[in-house]
Structure formats: C-alpha cells, structure tokens
Amino acid sequence: MLRDIVKELPQYDYLYLGDNARAPYGPRSFGTVYEYTLECVKHLFSQGCRLVVLACNTASAKALRTIQQKDLPTLAPDRRVLGVIRPTTEIVGKYSKSGTVGIMGTAGTVNSGSYVVEIKKFFPDLHVVQQACPMLVPLIENNEFENPGADYFVKKYADELMSRDKNVDVIVLACTHYPLIMDKISKALPSHVQLLSQGEIVAHGLKDYLRRHPEIDAHCSKTGSITFLTTDLPETFDKAASLFYGKPVRSEHLQL
C-alpha cells in the first residue's frame, strides 16, 4: 500500500512503522489490537506526524473508531488518523453488476463486521458475503506463498466464499498482504469475478482527503523522504518489506 501512496503522492515525507514483533493482528482481540495500534499512533505523533494512515484492515476495523472518537480529542485534536476500509467501501458498489460483493480478509476483519456496516452506509441494497482467510497472512509473511500449500488454501477460501453466494461478481482483498497473491486468488475464482486491491483506492482517497483538508496538508513536510521502522529484527523486516514495496528497504529497529 505504501508503494501506491508514494507513487500517487511522491512529494511527501513518510514514516512507516511495522509492528512486526506483535504481528499478525488478525487473530487478536479488539482490546489488544486497540492497545497496540494506539501505542504505534502515539509514537508516530511523537515523531511529528500530523496524519497517520492505519495501513492494516484489522487495525482499521478494531481500533480506528475508538482512537478517532475517544483518544484524538484529548491526545492530539489537531492531528488525524485514517483507515483503509472507508475508501474502499465508498466505491465498491460501483463495480458490481449483480449487487453481491465478497470480502476476503483476516478473521479479525471479518468478525468485526466493519465492511458490512460501512458498505451499507453507501450502498444499502448491496449484499455482502465475507470469508475469513486465516492461513494466508502466515504463508505470505513466511515467504511460502509460491508453494503448493498456498494454492490449497487460496482455492479452499475462494470456494467457500463462492459457495455462500454464486452471484458474487466483485471481491475486495481486505488485507494489505493479499495483493502479493492476487494472481493465485484470481485463478481460483470464476473468470467473471473482479478483484479489488486497496492500494490505488486508498492512495487516491488520501490525495483527495489532503485536497479537502488544506489545514492538515499544510503541516505535512514535503521533501520526499521515507523512513522505515520495525519493532522486530530489521533484517527480517527488510526482506519481507522489499517484496511489498518493490525495491530494497532498509529499516531501523524501534522498541515500543
């Protein structure tokens, strides 16, 4: 997702924090995800960030609303925290001809019901079918996504989703890891089903947000720098992050 955002908005400075020591967030409780996410947000604020994007569907589903409504007014009323769910749900209905869309995400994202709630706000008549895919993130993070085991689970989850409603014609990849296996997922689905990856959607949404909120944009530094932080081993993070970012990554360790 960062790659898409930087491509759309290359002039801004970026501080990327990967909480890899405590990942994955997907199977964790609402309280734990909120605690971890808030801790990361506070650190980013302490480093001068005026706008934080939770580039994680689970954090967006389980922590964003509480942080926005409970913490920001007292913690940093002049700063903003955004998620990745709303930009997608604002447009997903425009892609469906059948009126039925699917969501593939972590168990945490699916169980939160956030996509169903948000989609209904913009497209009340749209039918939403969800599928939890708990094995995909571990396979991707352990660089096992090219092996036959990954094909088995991709096919399993795709079949389970389509068995719930054969009218699904659009599926949102509601996890920032899934674009790495987008081709596998597409092959496991009927040819008429369209996949929506969030990267470009969120990048365009962020650009529009900054245009509509010049008071935030004015305080965002713009020298085109990118700094990567990880709560785990930098060498491990760098290897995985380079796959997502599309070029070599060199991170610094952060102790939270």
Phi, psi and omega in degrees: 000320178301322180302317180292321180293315179296322178298320181282326185228068187289343186281345185276160173268139183234136172239109184259125179244115176257114181274060188290335180294336183244005178279157001278151178280337188313311183275358185278161182288164177303315183297318180292315179297318177299314180299312180296315183295317180297321179298318178294317179299316179299319179295316179298320175299320182295338179267006175099004180291129178266337182224126180242130175253122176280094184277050182210125181294322181295315178296320178297323182283322189258342188233334189302309185299318180295317179297316181295317187272325186262315190268316185301318182304329180257328183284311184199077185296343181264006181243167185226147174234124181242160178243186183250357184280313186299315180304325180286316184290339178290338186237348189302324182296338181289343183265346185264130175265333183275342184083014180229123180237155180246155176235125172247121183204185175289166178299322180297316180295314181295313183293336179291334182072010186298320180294319179299314181298312184291320179297320181297334178294323184260331182223079186301332184268359182282133177268132184243128178245129184247150176219118175283139183231068190296339184270347188289315180298312177302320179296318181290314184292335178263014176057038179252011188285349177268355184271162181302330179300324178293320179301321180299311184288325176299314180295320180300311183289322178296316180295319181295319179296311183292334178290338179286326177198111183289352181276356178302124178236356176220133178234128176272126174277091190271047175203134184292347177281329193296332178303336178294337179241027183301320180296320178296316180297317180300318180293335181276355184249160173303148188298337183277351184278127180263137177260137176249118174264142191278341189308301182294323180297313180294321180298315178294321178295321179293319178300317179293321179299314180294327176295321182278346182232071182298337179291333174277314182302323184297335182262004177268123181289151188222082174236002177075023181269152177225125178239133180251132175237145176221144177273359179245199180291125180303320182295324177290314178299315185300320181296313181288317183297327180296328177296316181288318187281338177086004177204164183303139179240137176235113186253168174244147179279139177236128176261113179265000000 
